[in-house]
Amino acid sequence: MPMLEVRRHSKRENAEAVHLSQEGVEMARWAGTLLGPFEVVACSVAPRTRETAIAMGFAVTQELATLPTVREFMVESAQATQVSGEPFTRLSRLVNREGVVRDYSLGLAQQWHDLMAPLGPGDASLVIGHGGHLECALVALFPEANHDEWGALFGHMEGARLHFDSGSARFHDLEIVRV
Protein backbone atom coordinates (compact mmCIF):
# COMPACT_ATOMS: atom_id res chain seq x y z
CA MET A 1 0.00 0.00 0.00
CA PRO A 2 1.23 3.52 -0.71
CA MET A 3 2.37 5.63 2.22
CA LEU A 4 2.00 9.36 2.82
CA GLU A 5 4.38 11.28 5.05
CA VAL A 6 3.20 14.76 6.08
CA ARG A 7 5.56 17.11 7.89
CA ARG A 8 5.46 20.67 9.14
CA HIS A 9 8.15 22.88 7.59
CA SER A 10 11.40 23.45 9.45
CA LYS A 11 12.39 26.40 11.65
CA ARG A 12 12.70 30.01 10.62
CA GLU A 13 14.12 32.94 12.60
CA ASN A 14 10.69 34.15 13.75
CA ALA A 15 7.00 33.84 12.85
CA GLU A 16 7.25 36.62 10.24
CA ALA A 17 10.31 35.22 8.45
CA VAL A 18 9.66 33.86 4.97
CA HIS A 19 12.75 31.63 4.74
CA LEU A 20 14.29 28.92 6.90
CA SER A 21 16.95 29.80 9.43
CA GLN A 22 20.32 28.03 9.36
CA GLU A 23 19.10 25.92 12.28
CA GLY A 24 16.03 25.05 10.24
CA VAL A 25 18.14 23.97 7.26
CA GLU A 26 20.24 21.74 9.50
CA MET A 27 17.13 20.26 11.15
CA ALA A 28 15.58 19.49 7.75
CA ARG A 29 18.85 18.04 6.48
CA TRP A 30 18.95 15.66 9.47
CA ALA A 31 15.29 14.64 9.06
CA GLY A 32 15.86 13.92 5.37
CA THR A 33 18.50 11.32 6.21
CA LEU A 34 15.77 9.28 7.91
CA LEU A 35 13.19 9.38 5.13
CA GLY A 36 12.55 8.48 1.53
CA PRO A 37 12.63 7.73 -1.25
CA PHE A 38 9.45 9.45 -2.44
CA GLU A 39 7.74 9.28 -5.81
CA VAL A 40 5.96 12.57 -5.10
CA VAL A 41 7.22 15.50 -3.00
CA ALA A 42 4.62 18.24 -2.62
CA CYS A 43 4.71 21.52 -0.76
CA SER A 44 2.67 24.66 -0.39
CA VAL A 45 3.52 27.87 -2.23
CA ALA A 46 5.33 29.28 0.83
CA PRO A 47 9.12 29.33 0.27
CA ARG A 48 9.83 27.71 3.65
CA THR A 49 8.06 24.50 2.61
CA ARG A 50 10.05 24.18 -0.62
CA GLU A 51 13.27 25.04 1.25
CA THR A 52 12.47 22.33 3.80
CA ALA A 53 12.02 19.67 1.11
CA ILE A 54 15.23 20.69 -0.66
CA ALA A 55 17.22 20.77 2.59
CA MET A 56 15.88 17.28 3.29
CA GLY A 57 17.44 16.23 -0.02
CA PHE A 58 14.25 15.92 -2.07
CA ALA A 59 13.31 17.74 -5.26
CA VAL A 60 9.80 19.20 -5.17
CA THR A 61 7.66 17.54 -7.82
CA GLN A 62 4.38 19.28 -7.12
CA GLU A 63 3.20 22.55 -5.62
CA LEU A 64 -0.13 22.34 -3.79
CA ALA A 65 -2.47 25.19 -4.65
CA THR A 66 -3.47 27.47 -1.81
CA LEU A 67 -7.14 26.92 -1.13
CA PRO A 68 -9.26 30.05 -1.66
CA THR A 69 -10.57 30.15 1.92
CA VAL A 70 -7.17 30.15 3.64
CA ARG A 71 -7.67 33.56 5.27
CA GLU A 72 -11.08 32.63 6.65
CA PHE A 73 -9.63 29.31 7.81
CA MET A 74 -6.90 31.12 9.75
CA VAL A 75 -9.40 33.37 11.52
CA GLU A 76 -11.88 30.61 12.34
CA SER A 77 -9.26 28.05 13.40
CA ALA A 78 -7.80 30.55 15.89
CA GLN A 79 -10.96 29.89 17.91
CA ALA A 80 -9.54 26.49 18.86
CA THR A 81 -7.10 28.19 21.20
CA GLN A 82 -9.97 29.71 23.18
CA VAL A 83 -11.61 26.46 24.32
CA SER A 84 -10.49 23.81 26.79
CA GLY A 85 -9.20 20.34 26.00
CA GLU A 86 -6.28 18.67 24.30
CA PRO A 87 -5.05 20.45 21.13
CA PHE A 88 -6.28 17.94 18.54
CA THR A 89 -9.60 17.57 20.36
CA ARG A 90 -10.08 21.34 20.24
CA LEU A 91 -9.40 21.30 16.50
CA SER A 92 -11.75 18.36 15.99
CA ARG A 93 -14.62 20.42 17.40
CA LEU A 94 -14.09 22.93 14.60
CA VAL A 95 -13.33 20.42 11.86
CA ASN A 96 -16.37 18.29 12.64
CA ARG A 97 -18.91 21.10 12.43
CA GLU A 98 -20.17 23.00 9.40
CA GLY A 99 -18.00 25.94 8.45
CA VAL A 100 -14.85 27.21 6.83
CA VAL A 101 -12.48 25.08 8.94
CA ARG A 102 -14.29 21.90 7.96
CA ASP A 103 -14.38 22.81 4.26
CA TYR A 104 -10.71 23.85 4.26
CA SER A 105 -9.64 20.70 6.12
CA LEU A 106 -11.55 18.48 3.70
CA GLY A 107 -9.97 20.39 0.80
CA LEU A 108 -6.46 19.65 2.10
CA ALA A 109 -7.41 16.02 2.67
CA GLN A 110 -8.61 15.85 -0.95
CA GLN A 111 -5.29 17.23 -2.18
CA TRP A 112 -3.53 14.43 -0.30
CA HIS A 113 -5.93 11.86 -1.70
CA ASP A 114 -5.24 13.11 -5.23
CA LEU A 115 -1.47 12.72 -4.65
CA MET A 116 -1.91 9.11 -3.54
CA ALA A 117 -4.45 7.84 -6.08
CA PRO A 118 -1.96 7.15 -8.92
CA LEU A 119 0.65 5.48 -6.68
CA GLY A 120 1.25 1.75 -6.51
CA PRO A 121 2.09 -0.62 -3.69
CA GLY A 122 5.26 0.37 -1.86
CA ASP A 123 5.27 3.91 -3.30
CA ALA A 124 5.43 6.95 -1.02
CA SER A 125 4.65 10.66 -1.07
CA LEU A 126 5.89 13.50 1.11
CA VAL A 127 3.89 16.65 1.85
CA ILE A 128 5.57 19.60 3.55
CA GLY A 129 2.97 21.95 4.98
CA HIS A 130 2.09 24.20 7.87
CA GLY A 131 1.24 23.82 11.53
CA GLY A 132 -2.48 23.98 12.15
CA HIS A 133 -3.25 23.07 8.56
CA LEU A 134 -1.78 19.57 8.64
CA GLU A 135 -3.49 18.79 11.94
CA CYS A 136 -6.90 19.87 10.65
CA ALA A 137 -6.55 17.70 7.55
CA LEU A 138 -5.62 14.70 9.71
CA VAL A 139 -8.67 15.26 11.92
CA ALA A 140 -10.82 15.45 8.77
CA LEU A 141 -9.37 12.14 7.54
CA PHE A 142 -9.77 10.44 10.93
CA PRO A 143 -12.87 12.06 12.49
CA GLU A 144 -13.61 9.12 14.81
CA ALA A 145 -10.07 8.82 16.23
CA ASN A 146 -9.31 9.47 19.88
CA HIS A 147 -7.74 12.87 19.24
CA ASP A 148 -6.70 13.25 22.90
CA GLU A 149 -4.08 10.56 22.24
CA TRP A 150 -2.43 12.54 19.45
CA GLY A 151 -0.75 14.96 21.86
CA ALA A 152 0.48 18.44 21.07
CA LEU A 153 0.15 20.20 17.74
CA PHE A 154 3.13 19.64 15.47
CA GLY A 155 6.44 21.32 16.11
CA HIS A 156 8.86 21.97 13.27
CA MET A 157 9.56 18.84 11.20
CA GLU A 158 6.88 16.85 13.06
CA GLY A 159 3.90 15.31 11.36
CA ALA A 160 2.31 11.97 10.59
CA ARG A 161 2.70 8.87 8.50
CA LEU A 162 -0.37 7.21 7.05
CA HIS A 163 -1.14 4.49 4.56
CA PHE A 164 -3.49 4.64 1.63
CA ASP A 165 -5.64 1.72 0.54
CA SER A 166 -5.91 2.16 -3.22
CA GLY A 167 -8.81 -0.31 -3.44
CA SER A 168 -11.06 1.62 -1.06
CA ALA A 169 -9.36 4.98 -1.74
CA ARG A 170 -9.06 5.62 2.01
CA PHE A 171 -6.28 6.53 4.40
CA HIS A 172 -5.64 4.32 7.43
CA ASP A 173 -3.03 3.45 10.06
CA LEU A 174 -2.12 6.94 11.24
CA GLU A 175 1.16 7.27 13.13
CA ILE A 176 2.08 10.61 14.69
CA VAL A 177 5.78 11.41 14.10
CA ARG A 178 7.66 13.53 16.65
CA VAL A 179 11.18 14.93 16.45
KOLTIMI-658250 format. One record per atom (N, C-alpha, C): x, y, z. Coordinates in steps of 0.001 Angstrom, whole numbers, plus 500000, padded with zeros to 6 digits. Layout:
N
XYZ...
***
This chain:
179
500833498806500000500000500000500000500868501245500000500472502259499277501227503516499292501195504181500668502241504941500956502371505626502225502510507129501987501882507911502865502000509365502821502656509846504099503699510627503939504384511276505054504033512753504962503471513325506034503195514764506077504044515356507197504692516467506907505561517112507886505370518623507855505447519211509041505463520670509140506840521147508667506879522305508062508147522876507593509114523059508764510366523282508438511402523447509452511401524870510010512333525137510900512387526403511646512807527587510789512270528727511186512700530011510621513088530902511803513634532060511519514119532944512596512995533383513528511837533710512957510688534147513746509428533914512910508274534143513517507003533838512853506771534647511582507428535795511437507249536622510240508236536286509134509280535533509445510307535219508454509748534330507351510132534613506137509660533859504971510515532611504752511810532700505046512753531630504739513203530895505999513755529699505791514287528925506897515512529598507487515712529371508770516947529797509434518014528734509164519262529035509515520321528031509360520015526813510223519500527036511426519101525925512281518010525091511613517093525755510941516029525053510236516549524206509093517532524728508353518137523971507260518816522720507812519542522880508900520236521739509502519250520703510043518158521171510643517135520263511153516494519477510012516179520162508916515580519491507753516573518519507128517822518913507048518846518040506479518920516733507275518920516850508603518953515664509467517715514794509247516530515403509239515289514643509059515295513910507723515833514535506697515864513920505373516690512653505310517681512536506204518501511319506208517714510109506701516578510356507334515774509277507915514600508868507038514398509567505938513190509382505126513515509092503672512466508635502966512549508484501527512835507046501137512872506805499858512627507727498755511129507996498582510832509052497817509449509453497558509237509617496057508118509095495588507737509280494188507185510680493960506534511233494983505961512571494904506408513352496133506898514570495913507218515496497002506442516773496710505499517083497593504621518236497379504780519215498529504633520483498208504714521520499236503729522637498887503524523508499866502667524665499614503454525693498807502845526819498536503516527867497765504488528679498618504449528521499941505334529277500828506780528808500651507725529730500481509120529333500265509668528390501333509267528548502586509827527714503654509493526239503483508377525917502815508057524503502614508947523905501524509154524634500456510052524181499381511483524073499917511930525066500676513274525039501253513448523842502178512405523482502909512465522326503797512681521057502987511882520869501939512018519670501106513413519585500489513913520693499986515232520693499344516328520414500371516225521031501542517216520773502590517172519313503039516006518700502951515876517280503285516524516394502223516811516979501058517442516229499980516479515760498916515270516350498886514247515918497932513854517061497004513796516770495709513306517741494737511785517817494849511253519010494786509801519201494826509247518865493451508266517961493438507665517542492177506293518158491954505717518706493022504384519282492880504178520380493922503571521469493476503198522547494383501693522462494608501292522431495878499870522345496211499267523741496197498197523890495469497534525189495354497002525633496715497126526912496981496533527474498186495026527493497997494320526954498972492862526921498873492309528334499041491240528671498342490735530051498336490280530574499693489945529692500620489428530145501922490493530160503013491764530234502635492831530149503636492731531252504688492418532463504292492332533563505265491199533327506265490051532916505769488918532632506645489237531453507558489948530466507011490372529315507814491236529767508982492192530643508713493104531116509755492338531813510875491381532638510513490599533366511518489747532396512330489024531527511647488121530615512342488877529573513169489999529075512667490743528046513404491412528614514645491640529928514693492204530552515894491266530378517087489999530121516831489040529894517915489396528659518730490107527721518155490457526486518860491329526765520070492041527864520058492898528187521200492100528753522367490839529065522145490026529708523178489107528745523917489223527443523634488387526458524321489279525454525040488711524747525999489508523809526787489639522472526076490581521674526535490796520340525995492156520200525346492467518962524984493723518675524296493713519322522912494887519688522383494949520455521127494197519835519945494396518548519675493717517937518537492219517817518780491830517641520036490403517568520360489748518923520143490450519991520497489916521341520243489725521556518747490721521164517959490596521300516504489457520445515967489291519249516515488247518362515994486858518958516178486677519752517217485378520415517401485080521367516257486100522018515741485915522925514599485801522166513284486651521165513107486674520417511856485378519629511667484812519150512741483630518290512641482309519035512666482341520352512550481086521102512429481113521886511116479936522248510647479833523003509399480605524310509505481303524666508457481996525944508447483254525918507613483953527025507646485148527212506831486248526227507211486450525987508513487521525083508938487268523682508391486045523227508481485710521898507957485970521831506451485455522804505713485620522811504260487095522872503867487858523710504549489290523851504261490019522542504557489709521947505707490357520699506118490055519576505130488819519482504696488449518475503702489127518751502354489316520026502031490030520391500804491477519943500830492159520135501971493535519655502102493582518136502012492654517483502703492592516021502666492396515529501234491604516236500457491386515850499055492672516016498247493436517065498513494715517225497820495621516023498101495651515587499347496474514432499701495969513171499005494667513010498982494067511857498301494478511851496835494412513003496192494762513109494773496228512768494523497113513080495484498527512717495353498717511204495391497901510540496209498090509115496459497430508225495412496345508679494818495551507840493925496367507156492821497318507828492163498042507150491079499193506248491549499492506231492836500646505481493321500334504001493475501385503199493363501248501755493487501734501265494840501631499968495051502087499382496313503565499687496558503881500069497778505259500365498139505713501767497792504923502527497041505273503907496704505007504816497902505613506006497876505431506950498975505420508383498461504697509222499203504646510662498933505006511411500197505553512603500011505886513505501113505178514822500867504493515319501894503887516648501847504517517485502946505048518641502569505567519601503546504549520728503620504010520952504810502972521953504982503173522784506235502070523222506792502089524204507871501372523698509118501888524138510267501244523820511525499824524367511552498920523606512117497516523983512154496765523469510944497358523556509790496749523072508558496828521544508496498042521012508697498221519569508640497336518867509661497293519415510872496510518795511936495030518749511592494521519828511025493101519869510648492790518844509561493676518691508598493451517699507546493460516286508125494349516025509074494383514704509708493097514427510479492592515424511191491329515259511916490201514983510920490215515671509783489179515446508772489250514021508215490458513497508058490625512139507541490288511069508570490460511400509850490230510442510931489297511061511972488048511347511588487133512060512487486745511271513734486809509954513683486392509123514812487548508741515732488760509175515421489928508817516231489828509441517622490575508881518546490691509473519878491756510568519787491337511772519490492265512873519235493050513272520479492542512969521672493297513253522896494636512523522895494698511375522260495922510564522243496982511112521301496625512040520439497572512538519446498563513543520015498302514061521207499251514959521859499198516389521354500358517034521431500477518444521073500393518634519563500081519859519159500150520201517735501596520059517285501816519953516000503132519637515469504128520778515643505309520412516125506442521316516108507103521235514742508154521990514560508865521970513271509358520565512961509153520144511746509555518845511196508766517663511760507737517925512565506884516849513059505717516665512109505031515555512250503903515306511365503304513943511588502970513277510497502315511973510585502657511132509368502509509850509564502701508869508499501398508080508417500860507959507217499632507210507047499678506422505755498903505362505728498865504493504557497569504704503799497642504420502524496512504635501628496124503312500991494894502924501164494364501717500536493794502119499176494509501768498131494089502157496782492748501554496406492452500347496880491193499690496557489987500439497076490061500881498340488938501616498935489128503122498850490301503556498374490638504982498258490491505689499597491041505053500657490945505620502009492295505549502708492535506544503544493715506533504400493429505706505645494494505088506186494356504325507428495723504253508121495736503658509293496966503451510064497790504713510258497215505667510941497880506941511238498907506748512348500100507255512118501159507265513133501666508698513258501559509265514453502085510614514691503600510506514796504316511430514133505781511406514101506297512657514808507071512428515864507660513530516645509168513576516412509737514751516604511180514930516450511815514794517823
***
